[in-house]
Amino acid sequence: KRLAAPLGPKPSPTVTMATSAVRATIAMSRVSVRPAPRTGKKHVARDVRQRAQSESPNGAKPRALISVSDKTGMTDLAEGLAALGYEVVSTGGSAKAISDVGVEVTTVDQITSFPEMLDGRVKTLHPAVHGGILARRDLETHVEAVKKHDIGYIDVVAVNLYPFRETVAAGGDFAKCVENIDIGGPAMIRAAAKNHPFVYVLVDSADYKPLIDHIKSEPSPEDDLKFRKRLAWKAYQHCASYDSVVSEYLWSEIGEGKPAPELCVPMSLHETLRYGENPHQPAAVYIDNSLAEAAGMGVGRAKQHHGKEMSYNNYLDAEAAFSCVSDFPTSDPTCVIVKHTNPCGVASASGSDGDILEAYRQAVRADPISAFGGIVAFNCELTEEMAKELREFRSPTDDETRMFYEIVIAPSYTEKGLEVLKGKSKNLRILEAKPRTPSSTLRQVGGGWLQQSSDSLVPEDIHFEVVSDTHPTHEQYEALKFAWRVVKHVKSNAITVATHGRLLGMGSGQPNRVNSVRIALEKAGDEAEGSVLASDAFFPFAWGDSVEKACQAGVKAIAHPGGSMRDQDAIDCCNKYGVALLTTGHRHFRH
């Protein structure tokens, strides 16, 4: 399911002859010109049979160039290719590591007759290397050219690149990061990929063994070309992702926070999903490999401990729940329950006598019908006691039915808590994720993308200005901050009705604000008396509309951004009913 999955057919248990590699090379070469034999002591010792079969103009046996930064599996590859009759060519530390396991190595400078220079910046950028990679074996002019200049074909190129992304993520200074921009590696990879009918190109250690097995299997020309094309695609994608990270880094140094004139986002397939929002829509989830996401946090990087595979809608709901609960300070343990990306239940320990178990119960009670089948998120470690409560708590609708959830997500679990929670249901998806540091968001529209910085404002960043005659009490002010923190995560038009540390009701997604107010008040029921209300945007009307209806329902304090031409009507209405009205100066639209 991953892009990095090994390529090609399964290994053949019967074919192991070294000549298979040579036959595969000949099958792709289709050369009609027999090279003249070379002379000299250096070449007399070569196996004449191999030299003839390789069809290389300089009489050399098939060559594999291995030069990797990440040396995972490198020596196994070298040993496998050497056993198949390949001459192994390598550079620097790679050459030494291969030699140390007993494989004969030809260094690049032996081929180029030119030493590495400029602190290793120049070692493979030479016609003896690139000519051997790029030469087409089916064009007589190419064959004659490499023969004239005594260049041997290179049939396998295994290269991965300097760890630029890792260097930046580790906090390297500008000079160090620039020094880790690979030059020779991408040049060889791109050359080999371009000439893939004749050159196998490897950029992923997961493909080393499949290549060996592929050569041993004596594939048909059709199967071999298909295998080569997929390796070539992977090589170009590898370079494209690498270059996009370099570009991102350089723009961060000079862009002054402005949108980049061009933008590429490197992504790798994490999982192919059963379907998208609906069964007729194919879908997948990708990992964002950009520097902005180098910390590896968020729902996209969550670890799944248990349950059914995640669906497209599961990811959207889990993101909504976890981003909401992550907005609450960890000093105030909080539970958020989401249904169809809207928080339908939210409660904090600070509003439940410091008890996160009671906060969970209060979150369910806010809307038990919607909570059933929802996603439960916590901003604190999930303990054994919490797990037992999640397993056994009955729905307030009948006090009998155990609550059912699709997903539970938290930043961590105790060992016992995880064990107990797994016993709730074999299908319950249990996710562990770290809160994502807000950066920017991308959203697709027809023919383009929308980019914006994340809405990272929390109540602590906002000045709540009292504009009414009545001022909120301290408890009402804390409740308003809670309501304002939640309303940011509700789809517009968004209204939240709350008390200190507890959501009582919310109205979301209505085309007009007064309907969202009506729905939120209905959810709050009798508890609306003495509550507070937050609106994600200003009130366009007050009298006989949103503001007056809230006042008449018993709401005692209201917060909204302000900025309407009828703001004074809202102030006058609140003054009439003795309700505190505060403006924030910031809007929280969510579409």
Beta strands, then each sheet from edge to edge (+ up, - down):
strand 1: 63-67
strand 2: 87-90
strand 3: 105-107
strand 4: 156-159
strand 5: 200-202
strand 6: 267-273
strand 7: 283-288
strand 8: 303-306
strand 9: 334-339
strand 10: 342-348
strand 11: 374-378
strand 12: 405-410
strand 13: 429-432
strand 14: 440-445
strand 15: 448-453
strand 16: 465-466
strand 17: 495-499
strand 18: 502-507
strand 19: 532-535
strand 20: 557-560
strand 21: 580-583
sheet 1: 3+ 2+ 1+ 4+ 5+
sheet 2: 6+ 7-
sheet 3: 8+ 13- 12- 11- 9+ 10-
sheet 4: 14+ 15-
sheet 5: 16+ 21- 20- 19- 17+ 18-
end
